[in-house]
Amino acid sequence: MVSMKDVAAKCGVSVASVSKALNGHSDISEETRERVRRVADELGYHPNSIARALKTNRSYNIGVLMNDGFAHEYYAEVLESFKNEAESKGYDITFINRHNKKMSILEYCIYRRFDGVLLACGENFNDPEIFELVNGKIPVVTIDFIFNGRTAVKSNNVRGMSELVRYAYSRGHRKIAYIYGNPDSEVTRERLASFYKTMEDCGLDVPSEYVKPSVYLDSERAEKLTYELLKQKEPPTCILYPDDLSVVGGRNAVKSLKLKMPKDVSVAGYDGTKFSQMLSPKITTVRQNTHEVGKRAVDELINVIEKPKTAIVKTVVVDGELIEGETIRKL
């Protein structure tokens, strides 16, 4: 069986350097890291995970708690990035079983010996079991929600919404409506506040009937609310939606009223999903940087796991990108 010592001998470095290179430590040059990994592959070296766990007192396994994350392209892409980055650093990920009635989430995480946990469970952040986990001793990093004493990684929802409103304003729109997502969501609260603030900064009034509560990824409800907006005596010229899928519902309402988009009414989504740019016309939207969100979440969580004494609690904010698309007409 090939050992770490064999890899070190062929590379001409110490066993400690081989260990650091294979485990992604930053104090090893990229050249050395690549050489060690190449030689390890050539020799057929595979780390002894049991020995490593016994030596470090770690399982090298991270728990992931999501609430229907795969139904939302944003969370699915964040998780893909998180998984790839974690595996590149020698960690496996395991989804947490929320339906285990015999133990709480915290007890389950202790039972599975997770080194840390990623929380990306949307509106269920208010679950008492989540609070128990967050207040426990297991390292935790959250996505799009902030707990006291825990590092969070989030998209810049304030900036994203502000850029969207200002873009509509720059295209001549003054009657801008907003159909927003789940009212209890931290993401929604940020976007809604940013919408009002940016409209105020632009000197625009926001009639109460221009702001409609909805939920994320519900095209049918978005269609109904769009119909309500367009049937008003003073209909908006531009409607912002909580996500790209909801725009599809808006398109249906526009068609049912024998109107055209964006000639008669302009629209914009959020998330920057792949399908939004496959439609015709292409949807104006804000593309969230899912790759960077997932990567930063891994970096922060592993830092807390491996360097608990020096890890600093912080909120990491990742900027998105305005995609102009073709659905906001210039008036």
N, C-alpha and C positions, 0 to 999 in steps of 0.2 A: 504494500500500500504506500502510495506517495505521501510524504509528510511535508509540513511547512518548511522543515529544515532542508529538504531536497530542493524546494523552490528557491530558498534563500541562497543555497550554494550555487545554483545555476545562474542566478541573477547577480551574484556577487554583492549581496547586501545582507544585513542582519535578519534574524528571524523576526525581531521586533518590527523592522521596516516592512517585512512581508505582511505581518499581521495588520499594521496600520494601513497599508496599501489596499488590502482586501476588505477592510472595514470602513473605507472612506474617510480616514482621518485627514484633516486639512494641513498637517505639518509634513506631508509627503508631496514631493513635486509630481506634477501631472505626468511627466516623462517616466518617473520611477513607477508610478501607479500603473500606467499602461503596460510597462515592461513586465511587472510582476504578474498582472492579470493574464497577459499573453502566455508567459511561461507556465503559469498554473494551468491554463487550458491545455497547453501542449503536453504537459506531463500527466494530465488527468487528475489534478489535485482537487479534492473536495473537502471543505472544512468539516470537522467533526462537531456537529451542532450540539451534541450532548456534552462533550467536553468543554466547548465554549460556554455553554449555559452554566455549567458547574463552576467554571473559573470566574465568570463575571457576575454570577447570581442574577442573570437575566434570561428571559425566554426568547428574546428577539422576535417577539410577536406583538403586534399592535391591534387593539380592538377598534372597530369602526361602527359607530352607531348612526344609522340614517333612517329617515322616515320616508319611504317610497322615493328614495333618491333617484332611482333609475328611470322614474317616470318623467323627470325633469332633466333635459339635456345639460343644463348648467351643472347640476350636482353630479350627473353621470360622468361628465368630462373632468370635473374636479377630482372625482374619485379615481379615474383612470390615471391622471397625473400623479396623484398621491400614491397609488399602488406602484407605479413604475419607479418613482423616486425612492420609496421605502425599500423596495426590493434591491435597487442599485446600492443601497447602503447596508444590505445584509439583513433586513427585517421582512417578516411575513405579515400579512394582514388577515384578520378574521372578523367576519361580521358578527355583531353581538345579537344574540337571540332574545328579542324583546318579549317573546311569548312563553318564556320559562316561568311558570307559576310557582316553582319551588324555591326560588331565590330572587332577590332584587337584582337590578342591573349591577350595582356595586359588588354584591356577593358573587355574581356570575363572573365579573372581571377578575376578582381575586381568585376564584376557583380556576379560571383559565390562565392565570398567571400572566396577564397582559402587562407589558412594560409601560404602556401608555395607551391613551384612548383618544380617538378623533371623534368629536361631536359635530354632526352636520344634519341635525334632525328637525330643522325648520321650526314650525310653531309648537312642537312638543318640548321646547326648551323649558317650559313652565311645569313640566311633570315633576312631582315630588321626588321620584326616583333619580331624575337627572340632577336635582339639587344635592341629593345624597352622594351621588358619584362625584360631582364637582367639589364638594366639601370634603371628600375623602383624601387619601394620600397618594392615589395613583396619578401620575402626570396626565394632564388633559389639555388639549388645544381645541378651540371651537372655531367653527366657520360661520360667519355672518351673525354672531351673537356674542355679547360681552358679559362675562361674569367677573365679579371682583376677585382678584387673585389668580386669574387664569389668562393665559395669552390667547388672543383671538386673531384670526386672519379673515379679512372681509374685503369685498369689492367696494370701490369708492362710489356708493350709490348717490351721495350728495352731488358730487361732481358730474356723474353720468347724467342725472336728471337735469341738472342745470344746463349742461351742454345741449341737451335735447330741446329744452324750452328756448334757449337762446338761438338755436339753429332755426326753429320754427319762426321765431321773431324776426330773424335776419331775412327770412323768405317772405316777409310782409304780413304774417299772421298776427292778429290781435285778439281773436276769439278762439282761445285754446282750452280745450276740455281735457279732463284726465279721468280715465277709468283705472282705479288702483286695485292692488291685490289684497290678500288677507289682512284685515285691519290690525290684528294682533301681532303681526310679524314685525321684527326689528327693521328688516329691509324696507317694508312698506312705510313705516314711520319716517325713516330717513328720506325716502324718495318723495313722500307727500310733503314733508316740511321743506325740502329743497324746491319742489314745484311752486309752492306758495311764495317762498322767499324770492325765487328768480322772477316770478311774475310781478312781484312787488318792485323788485329792482328795475324791471323793464317799464314800470309805470302802468301796468295792466291790472284791471279789476278781474276778480274771479267770481262770477255768479255762483251761488251755492248749487244751482241745478246743473252746473258744468262739471261737478266733481261727483263721481259715482263709485260706490264701494262694490267690489267684485271679489273673486278669488283667482289665484294663479292657475293657468292652464285650463281655463273653462271657456272655450270658444262659444258655447251656446249662450252662456250668460252675457258674454261680451257682445254677442249679436243683439240680444234683447236690449241691453243698455245703449248700444249704438243707435238703435231704432228710436229709443226715447230721446236721445240727444238731438237727432236730426229732425224730429217732429216738433221741436220747440219753435216758438215764434221767432226767436233769434238764435238759430242753430250755430254751433261753432264751425269755423272753417278748418280746424285741425283738431284731431283727437289722438291723445297719447294713451297707449295700452300698457298693462302690467307686464306683458311678455309677448313674444312673437306669435305664439299660437293663438292668443286672443285676437290678434289682428285678423286672422282668418275669419273669425266670427263677425268682426267689423265689416270685412269685405262682403260677407253675405248680406248684411243689413243694407249696405250701400246699394248692392245690386237689386235687392227686393224693392227699393224705392226708385228704381230706374235711374239711379245716379251713377256717375263714374268716378273712379279713384285714380289719380289725385285731382282730376279736372274739377269735380264738384266738391269734394271733401278730401283733405289730406289726412294721413294717418302715420303713426310711428309706433314701433314696438320696443322691446327691451330684451337683452341677452345676447343678440347677435348669433343666433343659432344658424347652422348650416342651411337648413331648408328656407330660412328667411331670404337668403340671397339666390335661391333657386326659383322663387316665384317671379311672376311678371305682372306688374312692375316689382323690382326688388324693394324689400321693406327697408325704410329708414329706421335705424335701431342703434342701440349701444351694445357693442360687443364686449362681454366680460372676459377678462384674461384668466380663463379657467386653468390653463397650464401653470401660470405663476401662482395662483391661489393654492393649488394642490402642492406645488413644490415648496412654497414657503411654509405651509402647514406641516409638512414632513420635517423640514429643517428646524422649525421651532420646537416640535414635539421631541425629536431626537436630542436636541440640545438640552431640554429639560430632563430627559431620561439619563443622558450620559454625563451631564454637568449640572446636577441639581443645585450645587452651592453657588454657582455663578450665573445661573439662568435668571434673566430679568423679565418680569411680566410686562407684556407690551401689547399694543394693538397694531397689527400690520395691515395697512390699507393699500390695496392693489388697484391701480387705475385701469379703467376700461378704455374703449376707443369708439368715438362716434362714427357710424357708418352712414353716409349721407343717403345711399339708396336712391329710390325714385318715387317715393310716395308722399313727399312734402312738396307741393307745387309752389312756385314763386308767384305771388300775387302782384 
